[in-house]
Amino acid sequence: MSTDERTYLVVRNHEDQYSIWPAGQDVPAGWAAEGFDGPKDACLAHIAEVWTDLRPLSLRRAAVVEGGVHVG
């Protein structure tokens, strides 16, 4: 269990990769708040629940195209 009592935001980039960022600080360029915030442990648990495919979006799309299915 973390002793960090700060609030964090779950952020996501254009490749559908997730991270956390301290609330109250500007989110870095290329990242956007995903809509979930809370203690560090809760944010990390949320990411573990929603980020089930760790491959970047571009790699997932390329794999689908190579498999014969076009991704629009």
N, C-alpha and C positions, 0 to 999 in steps of 0.2 A: 504494500500500500504506500502511496506517495505522501510525503509531508508537504508537498507543494500546494498551497491553497489558492494560487492564482486561477483566474478563469481563462480558458483557452477557446479559440475558434477552430473548428475543423475547416480546412481550406482544401481546394482542389484546383489542379491546373488543367490546361488544354489537353493533356494526355490522360486525363482521368486518374491522376496520381493524387493521393491524399497526404496531408500532413496536418500538424497543429501549429497554431500561432497565438502568441499572447494577445488576449482581448485588450482593446484600447491602443494597440499599436497598428500603424498602417500595414495592411496586407501587402506583401511584396508584389511587384509587377509580375504578371503572368499567373497569379493565383487569385482565387475568389473565395469568399466565405461560402461554405456549403449549406449553412443553415442550422448547424448544430454547435452549441457551445456548452461549456461546463468545466468541471475540474479535469485535470490532465488525464486521470485514469478513465473517466467517463468518455472523454473524447477519443482516447486510444481504443476503448472497447467498441465505440461506434464505428471507428474506421475498420476494425477487425471484422465487424458485422457486414459492412457495406462494400468493402474493397476485397472482393473474393478472387479476382483475377489480377495479379500484380503486374501483368505485362502492360506496357504503355498502349494507349488506344491505337496509335499508328501501327504497332506490331500486331495487335489483335485484328485490325482491319486487313492488313496484308495477309495474314494467315487465312482469313475467310476468303479473300479473293483468290489466293493460290489453291484453295480447296474447291474452287468452282462455283462459289456463291458470291455474287456481286453485292457489295455493301454500298448503299446509296448515301 
